[in-house]
Amino acid sequence: MSDDEQYGLTLIAMLGSVFSPYYAWSRQRGNADPLDHCALNVALYGRRGKRWAMTERGRAALQRDRTNLVIGPSHVHWEGDALVIDIDEISTPIPSRLRGKVRVHPTGINGRDFALDAAGRHRWWPIAPLARVEVDFTHPGLSWKGTGYLDSNRGSEPVERAFQGWDWSRAELKHEAAILYDTRARDDQGAHLALRFDANAEVDEFALPPRAPLPTTSVWRIERGIQCEAGDEPRVVATLEDTPFYARSVVETRLLGRRATSVHESLCLDRFSTQWVKVLLPFRMPRVKR
């Protein structure tokens, strides 16, 4: 999020793209290669509207080592203590160039990851709970600085097998961050995490606050909820993504005794698992060989 709160950016590098319909269809055929389904998802929000890219590419477009990840024309790599993302993608549904550079400067690195399910098949690592971000796009022409965050999810089975969905949110509270991860596991043994990180990425757990409902999204009617202090009435400031199975929002709430603005996501994996949703996804997630 930019310092003036006028712009936002989400970047997700996907190996074995968890929401890929092509990967799901390959698994049904029994010949799925996770690394044949990779993408760099770019979602850029601002006063001039939204740009979205999520082009899936095959194994031939992937290169990686300890400090580099190349997916097609885009490149994620470490330069000293900064994570640098060189973006070169085409947006959908209206094709346009998305080209630029993003630098993520963590204030600290957290060394602990968390199991999201009882079996430990799904894990989440909040790598840099607090970071400064520099954004410089040439297409469209746009530059800003702001706050950011870096994490990683990994799993050894399809995510919809273990979960019905989840609510996740992250709020910045001056020089610390609070992250809430409330899963709905199919065996009722999923994680319900409430974590507080200082500027050095040291973590403390606190009691998960009660869940307050949020309005369903206006187009696809995705149910949303967020944990906040008892008696608080959270407010949706903006809905950034309203899709058949996923919503991303900016929410004002009260947490740990302070007013906070959270980036929030709600995921409905029961909806994602339906065939009609998978048929729609290629319109937002085209696939190319390289």
Kinemage of the C-alpha trace (Angstrom):
@kinemage 1
@onewidth
@group {chain A} dominant
@subgroup {mainchain}
@vectorlist {calphas} color= white
{ca met a 1} P 0.000 0.000 0.000
{ca ser a 2} L 1.341 3.440 -0.916
{ca asp a 3} L 2.063 5.900 1.875
{ca asp a 4} L -0.757 8.153 0.638
{ca glu a 5} L -3.137 5.134 0.503
{ca gln a 6} L -3.977 5.890 -3.136
{ca tyr a 7} L -2.311 2.806 -4.649
{ca gly a 8} L -1.943 -0.863 -3.850
{ca leu a 9} L -0.112 -3.816 -5.336
{ca thr a 10} L -0.235 -7.578 -4.831
{ca leu a 11} L 2.360 -9.907 -6.371
{ca ile a 12} L 2.184 -13.702 -6.060
{ca ala a 13} L 4.757 -16.025 -7.629
{ca met a 14} L 3.041 -19.383 -8.063
{ca leu a 15} L 4.776 -22.726 -8.630
{ca gly a 16} L 2.159 -25.428 -8.985
{ca ser a 17} L -0.409 -22.648 -9.259
{ca val a 18} L -2.945 -23.470 -6.573
{ca phe a 19} L -5.863 -21.835 -8.396
{ca ser a 20} L -4.987 -23.063 -11.884
{ca pro a 21} L -7.829 -24.852 -13.702
{ca tyr a 22} L -5.227 -26.364 -16.040
{ca tyr a 23} L -3.394 -27.902 -13.064
{ca ala a 24} L -6.685 -29.231 -11.677
{ca trp a 25} L -7.557 -30.827 -15.011
{ca ser a 26} L -4.067 -32.369 -15.239
{ca arg a 27} L -4.514 -33.892 -11.777
{ca gln a 28} L -7.798 -35.407 -12.892
{ca arg a 29} L -5.976 -37.037 -15.815
{ca gly a 30} L -3.282 -38.324 -13.463
{ca asn a 31} L -0.340 -36.674 -15.240
{ca ala a 32} L 0.127 -33.460 -13.260
{ca asp a 33} L 3.577 -31.845 -13.077
{ca pro a 34} L 3.354 -28.943 -10.592
{ca leu a 35} L 6.193 -27.030 -12.249
{ca asp a 36} L 4.331 -27.114 -15.552
{ca his a 37} L 1.834 -24.686 -13.986
{ca cys a 38} L 3.596 -21.467 -12.920
{ca ala a 39} L 2.556 -17.821 -12.946
{ca leu a 40} L 3.379 -14.374 -11.624
{ca asn a 41} L 0.104 -12.824 -10.527
{ca val a 42} L 0.135 -9.010 -10.618
{ca ala a 43} L -2.744 -6.921 -9.260
{ca leu a 44} L -2.184 -3.154 -9.405
{ca tyr a 45} L -4.783 -0.848 -7.851
{ca gly a 46} L -5.012 2.918 -8.151
{ca arg a 47} L -6.992 6.003 -9.052
{ca arg a 48} L -6.894 5.063 -12.740
{ca gly a 49} L -8.460 1.680 -12.098
{ca lys a 50} L -7.088 -1.818 -11.731
{ca arg a 51} L -4.621 -3.841 -13.790
{ca trp a 52} L -4.516 -7.634 -13.466
{ca ala a 53} L -2.195 -10.251 -14.962
{ca met a 54} L -1.915 -13.971 -14.280
{ca thr a 55} L -0.520 -15.758 -17.314
{ca glu a 56} L 0.222 -19.414 -16.654
{ca arg a 57} L 3.419 -20.811 -18.146
{ca gly a 58} L 4.913 -24.278 -18.491
{ca arg a 59} L 8.079 -25.824 -17.109
{ca ala a 60} L 10.132 -24.557 -20.062
{ca ala a 61} L 9.511 -20.971 -18.892
{ca leu a 62} L 10.778 -21.650 -15.343
{ca gln a 63} L 14.294 -21.157 -14.014
{ca arg a 64} L 15.202 -21.061 -10.350
{ca asp a 65} L 18.043 -21.314 -7.872
{ca arg a 66} L 18.635 -20.182 -4.302
{ca thr a 67} L 18.340 -16.454 -5.046
{ca asn a 68} L 16.544 -16.285 -8.412
{ca leu a 69} L 13.149 -17.221 -9.795
{ca val a 70} L 12.373 -16.644 -13.464
{ca ile a 71} L 8.831 -17.189 -14.770
{ca gly a 72} L 8.701 -16.309 -18.450
{ca pro a 73} L 9.825 -12.687 -18.924
{ca ser a 74} L 9.475 -11.809 -15.217
{ca his a 75} L 12.250 -12.268 -12.652
{ca val a 76} L 12.223 -12.417 -8.840
{ca his a 77} L 15.631 -12.214 -7.164
{ca trp a 78} L 17.492 -11.058 -4.085
{ca glu a 79} L 19.863 -8.084 -4.285
{ca gly a 80} L 21.540 -7.880 -0.912
{ca asp a 81} L 18.773 -7.562 1.672
{ca ala a 82} L 16.126 -6.486 -0.857
{ca leu a 83} L 13.793 -8.726 -2.825
{ca val a 84} L 13.503 -7.354 -6.365
{ca ile a 85} L 10.665 -8.230 -8.726
{ca asp a 86} L 11.144 -7.339 -12.395
{ca ile a 87} L 7.670 -7.490 -13.927
{ca asp a 88} L 6.949 -7.957 -17.632
{ca glu a 89} L 3.412 -9.259 -18.090
{ca ile a 90} L 0.261 -8.689 -20.147
{ca ser a 91} L -2.939 -7.803 -18.321
{ca thr a 92} L -6.354 -9.384 -18.843
{ca pro a 93} L -9.162 -9.201 -19.853
{ca ile a 94} L -8.107 -6.095 -21.833
{ca pro a 95} L -4.525 -6.768 -23.010
{ca ser a 96} L -2.013 -4.112 -21.981
{ca arg a 97} L 1.617 -4.128 -20.909
{ca leu a 98} L 2.505 -4.335 -17.210
{ca arg a 99} L 6.207 -3.604 -16.905
{ca gly a 100} L 8.103 -2.335 -13.902
{ca lys a 101} L 10.317 -3.016 -10.913
{ca val a 102} L 9.387 -3.520 -7.269
{ca arg a 103} L 11.856 -3.558 -4.382
{ca val a 104} L 10.850 -5.032 -1.027
{ca his a 105} L 13.045 -4.060 1.943
{ca pro a 106} L 12.188 -6.214 4.998
{ca thr a 107} L 12.708 -4.601 8.396
{ca gly a 108} L 13.368 -8.096 9.748
{ca ile a 109} L 13.078 -11.748 8.746
{ca asn a 110} L 10.892 -14.155 10.703
{ca gly a 111} L 12.309 -17.682 10.892
{ca arg a 112} L 9.159 -19.485 11.994
{ca asp a 113} L 6.512 -21.076 9.807
{ca phe a 114} L 3.092 -22.355 10.865
{ca ala a 115} L 1.037 -25.441 10.067
{ca leu a 116} L -2.423 -24.563 8.779
{ca asp a 117} L -3.860 -28.073 9.155
{ca ala a 118} L -3.539 -30.851 11.727
{ca ala a 119} L -1.572 -33.106 9.372
{ca gly a 120} L 0.961 -30.395 8.510
{ca arg a 121} L 0.424 -30.752 4.771
{ca his a 122} L -0.175 -27.021 4.402
{ca arg a 123} L 2.258 -24.495 5.844
{ca trp a 124} L 2.484 -20.723 5.902
{ca trp a 125} L 5.621 -18.648 6.467
{ca pro a 126} L 5.271 -14.905 7.182
{ca ile a 127} L 8.799 -14.135 5.984
{ca ala a 128} L 8.792 -10.349 6.372
{ca pro a 129} L 5.779 -9.149 8.370
{ca leu a 130} L 6.914 -5.524 7.923
{ca ala a 131} L 8.716 -4.033 4.933
{ca arg a 132} L 9.234 -0.866 2.945
{ca val a 133} L 8.375 -1.086 -0.741
{ca glu a 134} L 9.519 0.918 -3.781
{ca val a 135} L 7.324 0.618 -6.890
{ca asp a 136} L 8.434 1.917 -10.293
{ca phe a 137} L 6.330 1.017 -13.355
{ca thr a 138} L 7.111 2.201 -16.872
{ca his a 139} L 3.878 0.660 -18.217
{ca pro a 140} L 1.763 2.257 -16.863
{ca gly a 141} L 3.936 5.198 -15.829
{ca leu a 142} L 3.661 5.095 -12.056
{ca ser a 143} L 6.025 5.338 -9.067
{ca trp a 144} L 5.389 5.308 -5.357
{ca lys a 145} L 6.728 4.152 -1.994
{ca gly a 146} L 4.840 2.472 0.782
{ca thr a 147} L 4.561 -0.369 3.244
{ca gly a 148} L 4.583 -4.045 2.366
{ca tyr a 149} L 4.757 -7.623 3.448
{ca leu a 150} L 6.246 -10.922 2.227
{ca asp a 151} L 5.034 -14.442 2.922
{ca ser a 152} L 4.978 -17.949 1.466
{ca asn a 153} L 2.460 -20.794 1.375
{ca arg a 154} L 3.293 -24.374 0.453
{ca gly a 155} L 1.359 -27.615 0.447
{ca ser a 156} L 1.646 -31.280 -0.461
{ca glu a 157} L -1.962 -31.685 -1.595
{ca pro a 158} L -4.611 -29.519 -3.306
{ca val a 159} L -5.653 -26.780 -0.905
{ca glu a 160} L -9.361 -27.484 -1.465
{ca arg a 161} L -8.879 -31.019 -0.145
{ca ala a 162} L -8.063 -29.758 3.354
{ca phe a 163} L -10.064 -26.535 3.620
{ca gln a 164} L -13.503 -25.127 2.950
{ca gly a 165} L -11.943 -21.683 3.015
{ca trp a 166} L -10.410 -19.063 5.283
{ca asp a 167} L -10.279 -15.428 6.321
{ca trp a 168} L -6.871 -13.750 6.517
{ca ser a 169} L -5.923 -10.193 7.386
{ca arg a 170} L -2.879 -8.079 8.131
{ca ala a 171} L -2.908 -4.731 9.923
{ca glu a 172} L -0.040 -2.321 10.552
{ca leu a 173} L -0.016 -0.813 14.041
{ca lys a 174} L 2.707 1.868 14.007
{ca his a 175} L 5.947 -0.133 14.252
{ca glu a 176} L 4.386 -3.578 14.390
{ca ala a 177} L 1.999 -5.786 12.442
{ca ala a 178} L -0.871 -8.047 13.454
{ca ile a 179} L -1.790 -10.983 11.225
{ca leu a 180} L -4.925 -13.088 11.662
{ca tyr a 181} L -5.345 -16.418 9.850
{ca asp a 182} L -8.665 -18.142 10.526
{ca thr a 183} L -9.063 -21.358 8.536
{ca arg a 184} L -12.134 -23.513 8.017
{ca ala a 185} L -10.703 -27.014 7.757
{ca arg a 186} L -12.800 -29.921 6.530
{ca asp a 187} L -11.828 -31.928 9.631
{ca asp a 188} L -12.466 -28.942 11.965
{ca gln a 189} L -8.808 -29.021 13.069
{ca gly a 190} L -7.433 -26.088 11.111
{ca ala a 191} L -5.329 -23.211 12.399
{ca his a 192} L -6.781 -20.130 14.072
{ca leu a 193} L -3.787 -17.818 14.364
{ca ala a 194} L -3.442 -14.368 15.918
{ca leu a 195} L 0.147 -13.128 15.628
{ca arg a 196} L 1.850 -9.877 16.551
{ca phe a 197} L 5.224 -8.983 14.989
{ca asp a 198} L 7.596 -6.200 15.980
{ca ala a 199} L 9.907 -4.352 13.581
{ca asn a 200} L 12.559 -7.074 13.960
{ca ala a 201} L 9.984 -9.738 12.991
{ca glu a 202} L 9.906 -11.204 16.499
{ca val a 203} L 6.522 -12.845 17.001
{ca asp a 204} L 4.072 -13.115 19.901
{ca glu a 205} L 0.790 -14.972 19.791
{ca phe a 206} L -2.350 -13.453 21.290
{ca ala a 207} L -5.905 -14.661 21.783
{ca leu a 208} L -7.864 -14.696 18.539
{ca pro a 209} L -10.509 -11.968 18.821
{ca pro a 210} L -14.163 -12.730 18.057
{ca arg a 211} L -15.234 -12.826 14.434
{ca ala a 212} L -17.427 -10.022 13.112
{ca pro a 213} L -19.325 -10.435 9.851
{ca leu a 214} L -18.646 -8.154 6.894
{ca pro a 215} L -21.062 -7.482 4.027
{ca thr a 216} L -20.977 -10.079 1.268
{ca thr a 217} L -19.368 -8.877 -1.946
{ca ser a 218} L -21.741 -7.145 -4.332
{ca val a 219} L -21.149 -9.218 -7.479
{ca trp a 220} L -20.281 -12.794 -6.494
{ca arg a 221} L -21.748 -12.718 -2.956
{ca ile a 222} L -18.630 -13.995 -1.207
{ca glu a 223} L -19.110 -14.185 2.562
{ca arg a 224} L -16.555 -12.197 4.535
{ca gly a 225} L -15.654 -11.868 8.190
{ca ile a 226} L -12.817 -10.436 10.260
{ca gln a 227} L -11.596 -10.846 13.829
{ca cys a 228} L -11.676 -7.645 15.858
{ca glu a 229} L -12.259 -6.393 19.369
{ca ala a 230} L -15.606 -7.289 20.897
{ca gly a 231} L -18.228 -4.650 20.160
{ca asp a 232} L -16.355 -3.156 17.228
{ca glu a 233} L -18.161 -2.680 13.923
{ca pro a 234} L -15.578 -3.129 11.162
{ca arg a 235} L -16.058 -1.150 7.948
{ca val a 236} L -15.156 -2.209 4.409
{ca val a 237} L -13.269 0.757 2.932
{ca ala a 238} L -12.791 -0.826 -0.495
{ca thr a 239} L -13.340 -4.160 -2.200
{ca leu a 240} L -10.312 -4.690 -4.421
{ca glu a 241} L -11.221 -8.130 -5.783
{ca asp a 242} L -14.698 -9.621 -6.114
{ca thr a 243} L -14.373 -12.987 -7.864
{ca pro a 244} L -16.425 -16.204 -7.874
{ca phe a 245} L -14.372 -17.702 -5.010
{ca tyr a 246} L -12.124 -14.976 -3.569
{ca ala a 247} L -12.412 -11.441 -2.202
{ca arg a 248} L -9.668 -8.966 -1.309
{ca ser a 249} L -10.674 -5.910 0.700
{ca val a 250} L -9.423 -2.993 2.753
{ca val a 251} L -11.132 -2.982 6.148
{ca glu a 252} L -11.114 -0.476 9.009
{ca thr a 253} L -11.352 -2.098 12.407
{ca arg a 254} L -10.095 -2.033 15.992
{ca leu a 255} L -7.396 -4.446 17.105
{ca leu a 256} L -5.097 -4.615 20.138
{ca gly a 257} L -6.581 -1.414 21.497
{ca arg a 258} L -5.999 0.659 18.365
{ca arg a 259} L -7.787 1.631 15.188
{ca ala a 260} L -6.294 -0.242 12.273
{ca thr a 261} L -6.598 -0.533 8.518
{ca ser a 262} L -6.286 -4.138 7.374
{ca val a 263} L -5.764 -5.820 4.050
{ca his a 264} L -8.218 -8.703 4.192
{ca glu a 265} L -8.972 -11.765 2.095
{ca ser a 266} L -11.813 -14.277 2.136
{ca leu a 267} L -11.460 -17.541 0.259
{ca cys a 268} L -14.291 -19.984 -0.527
{ca leu a 269} L -12.764 -23.252 -1.700
{ca asp a 270} L -16.139 -24.988 -1.930
{ca arg a 271} L -17.009 -22.456 -4.619
{ca phe a 272} L -13.584 -22.835 -6.260
{ca ser a 273} L -14.081 -26.610 -6.515
{ca thr a 274} L -17.155 -26.315 -8.721
{ca gln a 275} L -16.804 -27.005 -12.429
{ca trp a 276} L -18.538 -23.795 -13.484
{ca val a 277} L -15.902 -21.713 -11.696
{ca lys a 278} L -13.050 -23.644 -13.325
{ca val a 279} L -14.620 -23.007 -16.737
{ca leu a 280} L -14.589 -19.250 -16.035
{ca leu a 281} L -10.994 -19.058 -14.799
{ca pro a 282} L -9.146 -19.239 -18.164
{ca phe a 283} L -10.625 -15.841 -19.077
{ca arg a 284} L -8.535 -14.333 -16.246
{ca met a 285} L -5.718 -16.924 -16.328
{ca pro a 286} L -4.628 -17.552 -19.925
{ca arg a 287} L -1.968 -20.197 -20.511
{ca val a 288} L 1.037 -19.978 -22.823
{ca lys a 289} L 3.901 -22.419 -23.322
{ca arg a 290} L 6.674 -19.944 -22.451
